Amino acid sequence: MIRHIVMWSLHEQAEGADKASNLDKAKALLLSCAQVVPGIATFEVAIATPGMDCTNDLVLHMLVDDAQVLAAYQNHPQHVAIKPFMKAVVKERRCMDFIVE
């Protein structure tokens, strides 16, 4: 299995909206991709909890069966369609994929 973790920090203002609005929209867009391909075992999206130690605003945590599932997810038209919005509102992105043994 492969664990896929992506964390984003968003701009305070982007796409005519404030950070909170863009976080809600980004979360909804990501969640809309939760079942676009078979082989996704875990799909979690969370917004940082105020008052807790967080260095990013938004996180995606996925556990997928294998590299083919991850590639299919990343290239799925529904996932590709959200990328322009994400690129417009994101200040910084961090990603890590690793094999779970």
Secondary structure by P-SEA (a helix, b strand, c coil): cbbbbbbbbbccccccccaaaaaaaaaaaaaaaccccccccbbbbbcccccccccccbbbbbbcccaaaaaaaaacaaaaaaaaaaaacccbbbbbbbbcc
